[in-house]
Amino acid sequence: MPEPSLRKAKEVLQKYWGYNSFRKGQERAIQSVLDGNETLVLFPTGGGKSLCYQVPALLFDGITVVISPLVALMQDQVEQLQALGIRSAYINSTLSSREAEQRLVNARNGMYKLLYIAPERLSTNLWRAELPNLNISIVAVDEAHCISEWGHDFRPSYRNIRDELGSLSSGVRWLALTATATPEVREDLLQSLKFKKPEVITSGFKRENLIWWVKKTDKKRSDTSKTVLKAAKMGSGILYCSTRKDCEEFADYFSKKGVLANAYHAGKEPKERATVQKKWISGEIPLVTATNAFGMGIDKSDCRYVVHHFMPFSLEAYYQEAGRAGRDGEISYPILLFKDSDVIYLKERIEKSYPEYGSLQKTYDALCDELELAIGSEMEQAKPVDMNAVAKRIQYSIPKLTASLNLLQRLGVFEISEIESQKIGIQFITDSSYLLQLIDESPPEKAEFIDALYRQAGPVSHSEYVYLRERYLLEKLQVNKNRLRKALNVLQAQDKILSALYLGEVRFVRITESRGAKLHIDHDKAYAYKKILLKKLHYMHRYAITKRCREVFLRSYFGETDAKPCGKCDNCSIKASAGSGEIGKTDVEIIKQALKNGKTTATQIAKYTGWKNTKCKRVVGFMLRENMLGVSEDGISYRLKNGG
C-alpha cells in the first residue's frame, strides 16, 4: 500500500464517499493521525467525526479497531461501510461466542479494514487470546466522553481501554472522538488514555443553522402536541420522551393527527428498532417518538426539528440529542419544553441511583451467595448470574437492585464482562454416541431439531453449560419461543439427554477480590459522582431559565470563551423585538405580575407599569392574541389564562 498522505486521503474520500473535500477540521484531524500523533477530535454532533478514522483506516495495511458504546451505533456504521464496499464488522453482545470467535479469526486473516467492538469485550479471554494475532494500525475511541466520570454517559469499562490494549506496539495510532466534552472531561479522558502530547482538534460548538428554543409550560403534553404538529410541516423530526409509555402514546396520537410516527425504545425487539430507524432515515416515516436510546451516530441530514418533551440530565446529553437536527446546514429547531417539577423529579432520580451503604452491603452479600462464593474465596473467571434471582433473595425491585449494582461496579467491587437478556444454558448429559443414535432413530423433525441444537452448543456442552441467547436460538432453530421451551422440556424430562437453564437478565460477573464479611468502600469515592450529576443538572436547569443567548450559554459551557449572541434563539429574538419597539419577554412578565398583584383593568395596569397607554394597549393586545390573557365577564378586566 502506498505511503499514507493527505492526497491519498482525498482520493479515498472521493472514491468511497463521493466528496471532493473534507469538512472544517477533518483535514487537520486526518493529517494528525497520518503523522502518528495521539489525537483528540472535538466536533459537534453531525460534524463528521467518523471520517476522521474511517478514511485513515483505508490508508494503512492493518485493521482499525473502533471502540464504540452502543450496539445500534456499531450496526448502523458497519451497514453504511459495507454498502460503500468497505470490509467491516462488529463484535458485541448480540453475537454468540462462536460468531464473535469467527469474526476475530476473520480479522486475524485480514478480512476487515474496520472492526467495531464494545469496550466490555476487551476484557474477555477470547479477545485477550486473539489480540497478539491482530495487525492493528489504528485504535479509535468513539464517544470518548464515556471515559470520564465528568462525562454525561460515564462507563467504567472505558477507563480500562489503554490498559487492555497495553501490549500494542508504539507504532499504533490512537485517536479519541467526542461531540460533548467540557474542559474537565477533556483533561480526564486524555489522562485516562495516557495521551502524552496530544493534538487536540476542534471545529467549535457553533451550529449557525440551529435556532435554539425553550418553552416553560405547565401544560406540557398539550404544548408538546402543538409544537410537534407545527414543526412537522417543515419535515422529519424526533420527539424525545422520558418513558416508553409516552413514546407509544405520542406515536399513536400523531399518527392519528396525520403525522405518521413510530415509537423507538429499549422495550422493542432489535429488529423492530432497526426497522423504525431505517424507515425514518429513508423518509418513509417523518417522526420518531423515542427515548434517548435513539439517534447516536445515525446519519440523517435532513432532520428539521428535535423536540424534548422532558428535560435531560445534562447539557452534554441535550446538546448531542438536539444537535441531530439540521446536519445538512439548513435552518432547524432544537426545542425544549420543561416545567420546574422536571428538575425535582430528576434530582430524585439521581438520589435513588446512589443507595446508602446498607443497601450496597445487602446487594453484595446476595450477589456472592448467588455465585456460591464463600467468605475468603476468590473467583478466577466470570460466571452468569440471574439478576431476578438476586433481587428475589433480598426482596428488591429490579430498579433498586440495578442502582446498587451500578454503584458497586463503578467502585470496582465486581466486573461485568458481558450483559445479555434471556439466555438459555444447555448441557448434554449423554455421550455423543448415544446422542447420534437418538438423532438417527427420531422422526425427521425431532432429529433435525436435536442436530441443530447440538451444533449450536458444540461438544463442550457435554462437560459444562453453554449459554446461548434465546433470540439467537430461535433464529437458528427457526422456531417460536413456546415451541423452543416445549421441545427443551421434552428432551430434558422425557428423553433425559440434556439439562436446560432459563436465565432472565443475565450478567457475567466476577467479584474482583476475595469475599469479605464486610464490604469496604471509600465513601467519598462512592458518592463523588452523585455531586457531579447534580452539578450537571444544575447547569441544564440554568440553560432552561437563562435570559442570555442560548448558543452563547452552550458554547461557554463547553469551554469556548469568544461566543457572540446568535441573534436567532428565543432569547435573542425577544431582545431584538424589544429593541425595535415590538413586544419583549420582559414586557409580558410585567403584565403578568400586575395581574397577579390584583391590577386587572387597563387603567390599573397602566398605572402599575408606568407605561404610556399606547404601549400598554399594544402589550395587552399581543397577550390576548397569544391566548395568554382572557377578558373577564365585566368586559373591562383581564385575567391570566393557562395558569399564567
Summary of the structure (lengths in Angstrom):
residues: 644
radius of gyration: 28.6
end to end distance: 68.8
largest distance: 100.5
contacts: 2051
relative contact order: 0.08
helix: 48%
strand: 17%
